[in-house]
Amino acid sequence: MVHHIVLFRLKEGLPAERVEEMMAKTRAQLLKIPVVLGVKCGKRIESSCPYEFFLSVDVESMDKLAIYREDPIHIKFVEEVIKPNTSERLAYDFEMEPGKDVRYS
């Protein structure tokens, strides 16, 4: 299994309500993508953290992650939710099952 996590810096002056909307839309939209096994998202707790928002998705393999990235729902989500509200992103992928070749499903 692959855990894909993305950290975001929000655009300056973004209202707190918008972050709440982002959290709701993240779960509602990304869970519609068939290859996505789980979605998590949240807002920062400590003001010293430079990234104010995160999202993560679990998929079966790196092949499924590629499918996720090209899915029209994901592309629309990025265009309508992420790009208008964030200024920077940092993404990481982690293997969650030791010894398994996560490149393929």
N, C-alpha and C positions, 0 to 999 in steps of 0.2 A: 504494500500500500504506500502511496505517496501523499505526503502532507505538504501542500503548497500554501505558503504564508506570505502576505504582502502588507508592508507597513506604509502608511501614507502621512505626509504632512498636509495639513489643510490650508486652504487659501486664507490669507489674513482677513480677519473680520467676519468669518463665517459664523452665523448664529448657531447657538447650541441646539435649537430646534432642527436645524438642517442635519446635524450629526445624528440625531434620533431618527430622522427620515431615512438617512443613509443606511442605518442599521436595519431598519424594517425592510427596506428595498433589497438589501443584500441577501437576507434570508429568503424573502419571498421570490426573488427572481432567480438566484443561482441554484436553488433547490429544484427548479424546473428542468435543469439540464440533466438528461438521462445518465451521463457518466459520473455525475457528482454523487458521492456517497454521504457526505456531510458538509455542513457550512457553519462557520463560527465567525463572529465579528464583534468589535467592541471599540470603546473610546478609552483614551488614556485616563489613568487615575492620578499619576504624579505629574505635576506641571513641568518637572525637569526633563521628562522624556520628550525628545524632539519629534517623535511621531505620534500624532494625536488619534489615529484611527488605524485599525487593522482588519483584515479579513483573511480567512483561511478556508481551504476546501480540501477534502480528502477524495482521492480517486484511486483506482486500482493499480495503475501503472503510468509510466511516462507517456506511453502511447495514448492513454485515456486523457492525460493532461493536455496533450496536443489537441485532441478532439475538443476538450473543454474550451481551450483558448480560441478555437475557430468557430465555436457554436454561435449562431446568430443572437441567442439570448445574452451570452457573455459580451459579445461585441456591442450590443445595444446598451447593456448595463454600464460598460466602460464609458461609452459616449454620453449617456444621459445622467449617470450618477457619479462616476469617478472623476472624469475630466473636468466637469464644471466646478467641482468642490475641492480638488486637491492640487497641490503644486509640485509634489515630489513623491516618488515611490521607491521602495526597496523590496525586492522579492527573493525568496529562498524556497528551495524544494528539499524535503527530507524523506529518507526511506524509513518506514515504520516497521518493517518486518525483516530482521537480520537474516542474511543468507539467501534472500529471495531476489531474483533478477527482476527488478521493477521496470525494466525497459519495455516489457511486453505483458499483455494481459494473460 
